[in-house]
Amino acid sequence: MTDLTVADPATALASRRHINSDLRAQRVRSAWVFLAPTLLVLALVAGWPLVRTIYFSLTNASLTNLAGAEFIGFDNYLTWITLKSGRTIYRGLLADPAWWNAVWNTLKFTLISVSVETVLGLVVALVLNAHFPGRGLVRAAILIPWAIPTIVSAKMWAWMLNDQFGILNDILLGLGLIGQKVAWTANPDTAMVAVLIVDVWKTTPFMALLILAGLQMVPGDIYEAAKIDGIHPVKVFWRLTLPLIRPALMVAVIFRMLDALRIFDLIYVLTPNNAQTKTMSVLARENLFDFDKFAYGAAASTMLFLIIAGITVLYMWFGRVNFEGER
Amino acid sequence: MTMLLRTLTFCAALGAAELAAAAELSLAANTTGKNVNFMREQLDLFEKRTGHKVSLVTMPPSSSEQFSQYRLWLAAGNKDVDVYQTDVIWAPQLADQFIDLTDAAKDVVGDHFQSIIRSQTVNGKLVALPIFTDAPALYYRKDLLEKYGKTPPKTWSELAATAMEIQEKERAAGQTDLWGFVFQANAYEGLTCNALEWIKSSGGGQIVEPDGTISVNNERAAAAIEGAKAWIGTIAPQGVLAYQEEEARGVWQTGNAVFMRNWPYAYALGNGEDSAVKGRFDVMPLPTASAGEEPSSTLGGWNLAVSKYSDDQEAAIELVKFLASREVQKQRAVQLSQLPTIAALYDDPDVAAAQPFMPNWKPIFESAVPRPSAATKVKYNEVSSKFWSAVHNTLSGNGTAAENLELLEIELTELKGDSW
């Protein structure tokens, strides 16, 4: 008996390896079993609609006749005909000035709103991270704008921005900052500003919350060390705080960016149909449901998806973000 | 004993029969002003008489939003809504999704104005029954016009001059929030109505003519829109560029406007107890470009259609016929100042007593100009959207009327393709 066990260590090792790989395979199997429901739900609620949208964008589907859709290739995206005179006319989404206007509006909105929200959110988070009496109350209070449903806050702001009865005009007039009542949502020059004001008001708390979570991960002894070394607080912020909360900041920015790129509800309530604020989502909805151009709207939705995916990949590449929080 | 048993069985059978006949219906309707309460009262009456239950699904005030919600529900074959309240322009676009009411309504169609019944008939199919019609009016402040010795304006330029003068003098007298004229210039269906009136009353056609010709790019149309542009910031607040009906009514009813273009529903509300202009205003037909021309009001109005996906079509038809009946239309006219679609009601003494303006309204909406929804069929929404965008761009200073209309003509031609 003893002979057998000692005699062949190689076999024993092999059999242990065998057990190991068995165990491994079993673990992988059970991992798949546990993941399957999640994957299934994801495929059903995210994958299937996406595939359907992409499919419809390649057809001539109309909302009243979805079943009778015929495959027409990429004609919704770009197609051209050459006239007898030799002039070529381009048609389709990629040749549609309204689409590019919407893309530009969306990018402009995203860039400005996310930048302002990041800076303000950081300031708010730094304040909330400091110790002062009543901090819990202030932390709760600052979340209120984020807790109100967008439709409600957009309607509320629509009245506050109203040219005749709005409180904003009343205050600004009272302070003497404007000479006459400004039609915030109607004027093409201020429509985007109005939308930005409301969005910043609403989502700064969200940014602040995510950054605050990052700030609380920073160990306090680092600051004590910095204090003992007599380092100026501004330098502490740039050299210590910012690099340490960078992963949290990057994640917060990416969340906000994804949200901002598909902005719909706020603009739909505040300035619907206004060419200066029409975003990709608003344009897609208009084609899908208002106009008899379901397939065209599906093409716009698909492009919206591709643009968001592309920007996210680029952002993660350049930012070298990884979600484990390391660089 | 057997007798008692028999009676009991009979009663039970009767109860069961009644239970089977009672349907639960849903009605989707818009909710401007006092519409909701009125509708609920009428539905309660209907419930009491028939034993059916009706729930009211309230829709947003903007008709464009309402339409896309309907389209979505109908495309999904939604069974939850049985009866839809539809705008006069929707019949050609939604005809396939509603049942034919020709047979069910053949005893009553004769009472309604034939032009309205025709607008709801698509390829011989009666898509919806009208419950009230609409044609906008010019509301004016009697007291202010009298104070400055002015007569109600017949032309657009007269309106602008009167509005300017009263606005300046009243502001100098301390009424700093007063404006001369409010209307609807938000980029939505209502702007199509407003601009169509300016253009049509200037002899500039009706965007797309009944035969399908695109007529909008002409000098008269451009001049009419430029004329309207001159109002903004002078006699009308710049905010009109974001106003729909209710925003305009808000300025008007708080006593802050000399003139307002709006639908008849604002008449009853303006004379309500909480109104600052109660008893101080009157209505008249919209002005024209030059004196003596026919005024042009956009034909509006609402109808009821039965969804083909409804499980209780019989009961739904019953409901539609009830709400379109003479009795309900009369109440509607008296309480909500909404114009009946039944000709005889215009001679009804009760209606005339409650709404003195109404008998004069008959010729106005009989000559009302329809929006080009019949000519442009399923593409109407896109035509309307392109039109209101061109007008909104012009009004907000983004290009001249001539430039924008030229561009609009190209877009519409492309949209039309071979035919509408």
Interface residues (C-beta under 8 A of the other chain):
Chain A: S62 L63 T64 L66 R91 N162 D163 Q164 F165 K181 V182 A183 T185 A186 N187 P188 T271 P272 N273 N274 A275 R285 E286 F289 D290 F291 D292 K293
Chain B: S62 S64 F67 S68 R71 L72 L74 A75 Q93 D96 Q97 D177 N186 A187 Y188 P237 Q238 G239 V240 L241 A242 Y243 E247 G250 V251 N256 V378 K379 N381 E382 S385 W388 S389 H392 N393 S396 G397 N398 E414
